[in-house]
Amino acid sequence: MAFVGNSAASRDIAYAIHPYTNLKVHETEGPLVITRGDGVFVYDDGGKQYLEGLAGLWCASLGFSEQRLAEAAYAQMKKLPYYHIFASKSHDVGIDLAEKLVKLAPVPMSKVFFANSGSEANDTVVKLVWYYNNALGRPAKKKILSRIKGYHGVTVASASLTGLPNNHRDFDLPIANILHADCPHYYRFQEAGETEEQFASRLADNLEKQILTEGPDTVAAMIAEPVMGAGGVLVPPKTYFEKIQKVLRKYDILLIADEVICGFGRTGNMFGTETFGLRPDMIVVAKALSSAYLPISGVMMSDKIYQALVVESEKIGTFGHGFTYSAHPVPAAVALETLKIYEERDILGHVRRVMGSLQDGLRRFADHPLVGEVRGVGLIGAIELVADKKTRRPFDPKLGIGSYCVKRAQEHGLIVRALGDSVAFCPPLIISEAEIELMLTRFGTALEDTHTMMRDRGLAAA
Ligand SMILES: Cc1ncc(COP(=O)(O)O)c(C=O)c1O
C-alpha cells in the first residue's frame, strides 16, 4: 500500500474525491483545508483568514457562525431527530416550513415538495412535468427547455438540464427530451449594432422557432435561473423574460424558476422572480433556504400543477415519488430559523442598503485593461477577463487566466470562483460595506498580480 502521511492534506489526497476538480492536478497540489468560520470569514488549518466571497457555493447567506442555526438544529435533534412524511405521516416542522414557503412565494403557489439538494429538486421538476402532462392526457408533451450555460445540478436529469459541456461530456448526457435554448448573455452573443432589447427579441424569436421545429405539442416546460449563476453570473438582458414568457404562454409551456441561487434576497428582492418579472408555474429553492447549514431544497408548485398530481396519483393509487429525507425535521427546523432570522434582522433591507457598494465597487474595475465586462445585480456579480477589450476576444482557455486570478486572490485572503475567465462574487448576505471594500481591495491586488504575470510572460503589453 502507498505511504499516506498524517497531514490532513495527504490524507485528503489519499481518500477523497473532489467535485469540479482536476483530479490529477489535485494529487500534486492538494487541498485548501478549511477548519472554522466566523461571519463572512473562514480559516484554514494554518490559521489563515479568507473572506468568503462566494458564500461557499453561493449559499451560506448568514455567514459561517450563526449560533441560532446551530441551536435550532440541536433542539430539533433532541426533540425529533428524524421522521418522514411518506404515506400521510407528517411532523410539525415540515408543516410549518411548507406553510411558510407557500406564504412567502412571489407568485401564487399551492404546495411544496421537499428534497435535499438543488439537483434532487430539479430532478423532481422533470418528473413532475412528465407526470403532469400524463395526467392531462398529453403523453407527447414531454420535452423540457433549458438554456446553454444554465446550471441546474448534476444528477442524471438535472445535469441534462444544465447547459455546460463538462457536465455532459463522457457522462453520456443529456438524456432524451431535453432541449437547450440560446444563452441570454448580451456581451458575448450580441450581433453587431444590436441593442439589448433587440438581442432579447432575437432570442425570443429563436425560442419560438425552436418550439415550432420540435412541435409545440411536444414541448412541456422551460426551466430558467433568473440570474444564471455557475454559467458565469449572467444577468438577463432588458425585456428578455417578458418576451420569452410571451412565447411560452402562446404554446402552453410551463415556466420553472430555478431560484436555487437567487432565492431569499440575493438579487435585492426576496426572489429573482420579482426582480425580473417572472410568472413561474414552479419555483425551486435550496441553498439560502437553510443558509446551507443543513441540506434542504423545495419545489413549490401552482395549484394547476398540484391538481394534476392529485388526479394522477388517484388513478395510480399513490404519488410514487419521495426521498427518505424529504422534509427531514432537522434541516427543516434550520430552514425555519433561517427564514425567521431573515425577517427579524431585515436581511433584505440590509442587502438593499449594501448592494450598491458591491455593484459600484465591481464597476471600478471596468476600465482595467484585462476587464471585458462587469455585471451583476444585488449581491451577486462577476468580472469577465478578456484578451482584447475592444473586440471582446476571450483568452485561450488553456492559459487559465481566470483560475490564476482566483489563486492570487486566495493568496491575498479572498475566496472567489473562476467560471472560465469570469470571476464570480456572491458573498454572504450579511456582508458589511467595510467587508465589501476589503473584498474589492483583495481582488484588486489579485487582478494586478494577474496583469503583472501576463506582462512577464509577454501576454500583455508592458
Ligand atoms: C441554479 C442552481 N440550480 C441547481 C443547483 C444544484 O444544486 P445542488 O448542488 O444542491 O445539487 C445549483 C448549484 O449550484 C444551482 O446554482
Ligand as a Chemical Component Dictionary entry (heavy atoms), coordinates in Angstrom:
data_LIG
# 
_chem_comp.id                   LIG 
_chem_comp.type                 NON-POLYMER 
_chem_comp.pdbx_formal_charge   0 
_chem_comp.three_letter_code    LIG 
# 
loop_
_chem_comp_atom.comp_id 
_chem_comp_atom.atom_id 
_chem_comp_atom.alt_atom_id 
_chem_comp_atom.type_symbol 
_chem_comp_atom.charge 
_chem_comp_atom.model_Cartn_x 
_chem_comp_atom.model_Cartn_y 
_chem_comp_atom.model_Cartn_z 
_chem_comp_atom.pdbx_ordinal 
LIG C1 C1 C 0 -29.291 27.435 -10.017 1  
LIG C2 C2 C 0 -28.858 26.114 -9.440  2  
LIG N1 N1 N 0 -29.687 25.069 -9.523  3  
LIG C3 C3 C 0 -29.367 23.874 -9.026  4  
LIG C4 C4 C 0 -28.139 23.675 -8.418  5  
LIG C5 C5 C 0 -27.788 22.308 -7.903  6  
LIG O1 O1 O 0 -27.817 22.306 -6.544  7  
LIG P1 P1 P 0 -27.039 21.169 -5.693  8  
LIG O2 O2 O 0 -25.581 21.403 -5.896  9  
LIG O3 O3 O 0 -27.529 21.433 -4.291  10 
LIG O4 O4 O 0 -27.485 19.858 -6.197  11 
LIG C6 C6 C 0 -27.262 24.746 -8.276  12 
LIG C7 C7 C 0 -25.962 24.574 -7.605  13 
LIG O5 O5 O 0 -25.110 25.420 -7.618  14 
LIG C8 C8 C 0 -27.620 25.991 -8.821  15 
LIG O6 O6 O 0 -26.798 27.025 -8.752  16 
# 
loop_
_chem_comp_bond.comp_id 
_chem_comp_bond.atom_id_1 
_chem_comp_bond.atom_id_2 
_chem_comp_bond.value_order 
_chem_comp_bond.pdbx_ordinal 
LIG C1 C2 SING 1  
LIG C2 N1 SING 2  
LIG C2 C8 DOUB 3  
LIG N1 C3 DOUB 4  
LIG C3 C4 SING 5  
LIG C4 C5 SING 6  
LIG C4 C6 DOUB 7  
LIG C5 O1 SING 8  
LIG O1 P1 SING 9  
LIG P1 O2 DOUB 10 
LIG P1 O3 SING 11 
LIG P1 O4 SING 12 
LIG C6 C7 SING 13 
LIG C6 C8 SING 14 
LIG C7 O5 DOUB 15 
LIG C8 O6 SING 16 
# 
